[in-house]
Amino acid sequence: MLTYAMINMYDELPHLSLCHKKHADLSKNLAKKFVQGLGWPLCKNDHNVLVGSGGTGAFNTLLIIDKRKKLAYTVLSNYFISLVKFMQAVLDDLKKNATSL
């Protein structure tokens, strides 16, 4: 997961930069904080912060990448739990340390 994060963080593959640009707005609830890149929700006020999550069965994942700060946060869980609170805590922490979020 961290290798995947680094590839996206440093834009090692030129076509990935297209995924990190706004392409659409999201539904009303998510639109307050995010816009849609290609496959990535992007923080509305800072498109350098990418958020990805997913899961299947009893597994859950979360990946947050701050391209500007060169930071990646990942959670891999083999128990179905909501990672929304963790995601919000990370985004709040990034916001404290940057005025652009």
HELIX and SHEET records of a PDB file:
HELIX    1   1 LEU A    2  MET A    9  1                                   8    
HELIX    2   2 LEU A   16  CYS A   19  1                                   4    
HELIX    3   3 LYS A   28  ALA A   31  1                                   4    
HELIX    4   4 VAL A   84  LYS A   96  1                                  13    
SHEET    1   A 6 ALA A  24  ASP A  25  0                                        
SHEET    2   A 6 PHE A  34  GLN A  36 -1                                        
SHEET    3   A 6 PRO A  41  CYS A  43 -1                                        
SHEET    4   A 6 ASP A  46  THR A  56 -1                                        
SHEET    5   A 6 PHE A  59  ASP A  66 -1                                        
SHEET    6   A 6 LEU A  71  SER A  77 -1                                        
END                                                                             
